[in-house]
Amino acid sequence: MTRRTGEVRPGVLPAGLAEEIRGTAGDIAAVLRAPAPDGRPADTGRLPVPRSTWTVGEAAAHLAQANALMADLAAGHDRPYGDGTPGSLAEANERALAGFGERAPGPLAEMITAQADGFLAAVEERDPAELLSTPLGRMTPAVLGSYLLTHMLGHGYDLAVALNRPHMLDARRVGLTLPFMVEAMPRVADPAAVAGLTASFAVRLRGGGPRFGVTVTDGAVRTDHQPPARPDCTILTEPVAFLLLGLGRIDPWPVIARGRALGWGRKPWLAPRFPRLFRAP
């Protein structure tokens, strides 16, 4: 039987990931197609994105370009894009935006969904064990799919906030970002923040969600999909808060004050420090 376009054969991506990639792209497109916040016709592409130097049009253009990049990587193409450090990725983003003129939300919405479908069509041809080149190092197709979902959720959240629309993050989608988040953390650790630190963390998502461990030994960061047996600090957090903290979209103290994240153990004071150990690319 011939598979339909975009249908991923079992074993390439984890269960549910293809559906959430497609659904997230569709939700972002719906946000971009929505009317201006006050209901009047307006060029919503010129609206500023909070906590960013970009406008809505620039953030949407970046998403369209990034989805196209991910589709190329899933097809096995080598696309150099910075050297993996947050600073170099930011520079690559700005160079790419400068050479891409589209800023209208409607056409960009179409590109974002089309390129997400393009990624799914390409990734179904990969071997699940194959290592693909990415801006953050070599990854399996499953981790690359998690990377794509994480990236869309972060910028999709930004667009929803800018346009005063409900965001598209939920516990299921956040859970599917963990393969990428756990693999990427050592690569995006902030050298100044981890310098001299030795500590172990167990991170758990509420509601029976995934858990993982992070160990810092004199500034060297290692992650594991299983928490350490005797962590210095255990962090329990709501899934959406976890992702927004990890991507630098919100600050730790308000999250802790509202009870959306808790820390305990031998060194509970490390909990608010944990998100600041990393710099989102």
CORBELGI-V352620 format. One record per backbone hydrogen bond with DSSP energy under -0.5 kcal/mol. CO is the residue of the C=O (numbers start at 1). NH is the residue of the N-H. If there is no record, write none. Layout:
# CORBELGI-V352620
CO_NH, CO_NH
This chain:
# CORBELGI-V352620
4_7, 6_8, 9_12, 9_13, 13_11, 14_17, 14_18, 16_20, 17_21, 18_22, 19_23, 20_24, 21_25, 22_26, 23_27, 24_28, 25_29, 26_30, 27_31, 28_32, 29_33, 30_34, 31_34, 36_39, 40_36, 42_44, 43_46, 44_47, 45_57, 47_56, 48_50, 49_52, 54_49, 55_59, 56_60, 57_61, 58_62, 59_63, 60_64, 61_65, 62_66, 63_67, 64_68, 65_69, 66_70, 67_71, 68_72, 69_73, 70_74, 71_75, 72_77, 73_76, 77_79, 82_81, 85_89, 86_90, 87_91, 88_92, 89_93, 90_94, 91_95, 92_96, 93_97, 94_98, 95_99, 96_99, 97_100, 104_108, 105_109, 106_110, 107_111, 108_112, 109_113, 110_114, 111_115, 112_116, 113_117, 114_118, 115_119, 116_120, 117_121, 118_122, 119_123, 120_124, 122_125, 123_126, 127_130, 130_132, 130_141, 132_139, 134_137, 139_132, 140_144, 141_145, 142_146, 143_147, 144_148, 145_149, 146_150, 147_151, 148_152, 149_153, 150_154, 151_155, 152_156, 153_157, 154_158, 155_159, 156_160, 157_161, 158_162, 159_163, 160_165, 161_164, 170_174, 171_175, 172_176, 173_177, 174_177, 174_178, 175_178, 177_180, 177_181, 178_182, 179_183, 180_184, 181_185, 184_187, 184_188, 185_188, 186_189, 188_279, 189_191, 190_194, 191_195, 194_197, 197_219, 199_216, 200_232, 200_233, 201_214, 202_235, 203_212, 204_237, 205_209, 210_205, 212_203, 213_224, 214_201, 215_217, 215_222, 216_199, 216_218, 217_220, 220_217, 222_215, 224_213, 228_231, 231_266, 232_267, 233_202, 234_264, 235_204, 235_237, 236_262, 237_206, 238_242, 239_243, 240_244, 241_245, 242_246, 243_247, 244_249, 244_250, 245_248, 251_255, 252_256, 253_257, 254_258, 255_260, 255_261, 256_259, 260_238, 262_236, 264_234, 265_268, 267_270, 268_271, 270_274, 271_274, 271_275, 273_276, 274_277, 275_278, 277_190, 278_280
